[in-house]
Amino acid sequence: MKARKEMVRVGTKVGAVLGGIAFLAFGIVPGFYFGSYGTLVLLSKLFGGPMEASVLLRVAVAMGVLVGITCIASVSIVVGAIFGTMAGYLTEALSSAGAKAPAEEAHVKAE
């Protein structure tokens, strides 16, 4: 029972790390793009048209970029952890099925 929980925990941690690596490889640029674009669209709708480049606009876009990168990073890590947990359960199921077969054969021979 303890080995099962440990295998699932290791799978979760490995999956989260792989999700983080995938974010670093593929997620920073889309996070930057969607965060800045989303902020510009939102401000354009709020103020009724194009805005002039001011300090307030630049600060808002920087905050949007941070939110976009943070959102994509959290999704990447959580999805990686979910896949790692599934892999941990699958590995545990396959190893426990392989471990039960010889024990059952010994029990049948003993009778």
Secondary structure, 3 states (H helix, E strand, C coil): CHHHHHHHHHHHHHHHHHHHHHHHHHCHHHHHHHHHHHHHHHHHHHHCCCCCCCHHHHHHHHHHHHHHHHHHHHHHHHHHHHHHHHHHHHHHHHHHHHHHHHHHHHHHHHC
